[in-house]
Amino acid sequence: MAKLYFRYGAMNSGKSTGLLQAAFNYEERGQRILLAKPGIDTKGDSRVISRLGMSRDVDFLIPPAAGARELFARKAAGDDPDALVQHIDAPPVACLLVDEAQFLTTEQVDDLFRIAVLDNVPVIAYGIRSDFRTHAFPGSRRLLEIAHSLEELKTICRCGRKAVFNTRRVGTEIIFDGDQVAIDGDDVWYESLCGNCYLEASDGRLGS
């Protein structure tokens, strides 16, 4: 039976880089993979972008109200309404790789589990565990609950300790209020901190 894997870490822990490396490893061995990410993640549009500069188009986006298993099944079968040529005899999919999985809904994560167990296709989901207020994202919470395998990807704080939290910044100011989802870009960016540095930056509070 295939498994659902959740590889999580704070910002800058190499999640997207790891996904692209995993895709390369499968394809180097002649195996077919599919890449997906939530449609709510507008960074890079329909591309997975690593902070090291690597990028790659996803095979499909997962809109908030869509069924992830249905989208996967259509792509796996070669049914692509936007393609000039339909791949009727598409080879089997060896693995589904999902970036920014924290933005998935609970139901979509359940679909990833079904893809692994019922369709016998390994699913490797990458994402962050909690938001800038230390609250779990719905997708991450569900992955922590049902994934067969959990792996923490580590990165370091500015002080040298292991970073576990993400702080949201607008310019140079750290903020602790706002919507859970704000994609990093020109105005908003994130810094991963250890517990000590997070408490120092937040005047000792966790969450809100």
C-alpha positions in Angstrom: 0.0 0.0 0.0 1.3 3.5 -0.9 1.5 6.1 1.8 0.8 9.8 2.5 3.9 11.6 3.6 4.0 15.1 5.2 7.3 16.9 5.2 7.0 20.1 7.1 9.3 22.9 8.4 9.5 26.6 9.1 10.1 29.1 6.3 13.4 28.6 4.4 13.7 25.0 5.5 14.1 23.8 1.9 10.6 22.4 1.3 10.2 23.5 -2.3 13.8 22.6 -3.0 13.2 19.1 -1.6 10.1 18.7 -3.7 11.9 19.6 -6.9 14.7 17.3 -6.0 12.3 14.4 -5.4 10.7 15.1 -8.8 14.1 15.0 -10.4 15.0 11.7 -8.7 11.8 10.0 -9.9 12.1 11.2 -13.4 15.8 10.4 -13.6 14.7 6.8 -13.2 12.1 7.1 -16.0 9.1 7.3 -13.7 6.2 9.7 -14.2 5.2 12.1 -11.4 2.6 14.8 -11.1 3.1 18.2 -9.3 0.3 20.1 -7.7 -0.2 23.1 -5.4 -3.2 24.9 -3.9 -4.7 27.6 -6.2 -4.7 30.0 -3.3 -0.9 30.2 -3.4 -0.4 32.9 -5.9 3.4 33.2 -5.5 4.8 32.1 -8.8 1.4 31.6 -10.4 1.4 28.0 -11.5 5.0 27.3 -10.7 6.8 25.8 -7.7 9.6 28.2 -6.9 12.5 27.4 -4.7 14.4 30.1 -2.8 17.6 28.7 -4.4 16.3 29.9 -7.8 14.9 26.6 -9.2 11.4 26.5 -10.5 9.0 24.3 -12.4 5.4 24.4 -13.6 2.9 22.3 -11.7 0.7 19.8 -13.5 -2.5 21.1 -11.9 -3.7 23.7 -9.3 -6.1 22.7 -6.6 -8.8 25.5 -6.2 -10.3 25.8 -2.7 -13.6 24.2 -3.5 -12.2 21.4 -5.8 -11.8 17.7 -5.1 -8.1 16.9 -5.1 -8.7 13.2 -6.0 -10.9 14.1 -9.0 -8.3 16.5 -10.3 -5.5 14.0 -9.8 -7.5 11.2 -11.6 -8.1 13.4 -14.6 -4.4 14.3 -14.9 -3.3 10.8 -14.3 -5.4 9.6 -17.1 -4.1 12.2 -19.5 -7.4 14.1 -19.6 -6.2 17.7 -20.0 -8.7 20.0 -21.7 -6.0 22.6 -22.3 -3.6 20.2 -24.0 -3.2 20.2 -27.8 -2.7 16.4 -27.7 -4.5 14.1 -25.4 -2.4 11.3 -23.9 -4.9 8.5 -23.9 -2.2 5.9 -23.0 -0.6 7.9 -20.3 1.9 5.9 -18.2 1.0 5.3 -14.5 1.9 7.9 -12.0 4.7 6.9 -9.6 4.2 9.7 -7.1 2.1 12.9 -6.5 4.1 15.8 -5.1 2.2 18.7 -3.4 3.7 22.0 -2.5 2.4 24.5 0.0 0.1 21.8 1.4 -0.9 23.9 4.4 -3.3 25.8 2.2 -5.3 22.7 1.4 -8.7 22.2 3.0 -9.3 19.3 5.4 -11.4 17.6 2.7 -8.6 17.9 0.1 -6.0 16.4 2.5 -8.5 13.5 3.0 -8.4 13.1 -0.8 -4.6 12.9 -0.7 -5.0 10.0 1.8 -7.5 8.3 -0.5 -5.1 8.7 -3.5 -2.4 6.9 -1.5 -4.5 4.2 0.0 -7.2 3.5 -2.6 -5.3 4.5 -5.8 -2.0 3.1 -4.5 0.0 6.2 -5.5 2.4 7.7 -3.0 1.7 11.3 -2.1 4.4 13.5 -0.6 3.1 16.8 0.7 5.3 19.7 1.7 4.2 22.6 3.9 4.6 24.7 7.0 2.9 23.6 10.2 1.7 26.9 11.8 1.1 30.5 10.8 2.7 33.7 12.1 0.4 33.5 15.2 1.5 29.9 16.0 -1.9 28.6 14.9 -2.0 25.4 12.8 -3.2 25.7 9.2 -6.2 23.5 8.5 -4.3 21.5 5.9 -1.3 21.0 8.1 -3.4 20.0 11.1 -5.1 17.3 9.0 -1.9 16.1 7.6 -0.4 15.8 11.1 -3.5 13.8 12.1 -3.6 11.3 9.2 -0.3 11.1 7.3 1.4 7.8 7.5 4.8 9.5 7.8 5.9 12.8 9.3 9.3 14.4 8.6 10.5 17.7 10.0 12.7 19.7 7.7 15.0 21.9 9.8 16.3 25.4 9.4 18.0 27.8 11.7 17.0 31.0 13.5 19.1 34.2 13.2 20.6 33.3 16.6 21.7 29.9 15.4 19.1 27.8 17.2 16.6 25.6 15.3 13.8 27.7 14.0 10.2 26.5 14.6 8.0 29.6 14.2 7.3 32.0 11.4 7.0 35.7 11.9 5.2 38.0 9.4 6.8 41.3 8.5 5.7 44.3 6.6 8.8 46.2 5.8 10.9 46.0 9.0 7.9 45.7 11.4 6.9 42.3 12.8 3.1 42.0 13.0 0.9 39.6 14.9 -2.6 40.6 13.6 -4.2 39.9 10.2 -5.6 37.2 8.0 -4.0 33.7 8.3 -3.0 33.7 4.7 -0.9 36.5 3.2 1.5 35.3 0.4 5.0 36.7 0.8 6.0 39.2 -1.9 7.0 42.9 -2.1 5.0 44.1 0.9 4.9 41.0 3.1 7.7 38.6 4.0 8.4 36.1 6.7 11.3 35.2 9.0 11.6 31.9 10.8 12.6 32.1 14.4 13.4 29.8 17.4 11.1 29.8 20.4 13.3 32.3 22.4 13.5 34.8 19.6 9.8 34.5 18.8 8.8 35.2 22.4 11.2 38.2 22.5 9.8 39.6 19.3 6.2 39.1 20.5 6.7 40.4 24.1 6.1 36.9 25.4 2.8 36.1 23.8 1.9 33.0 21.7 -1.0 33.4 19.3 -3.7 35.9 19.7 
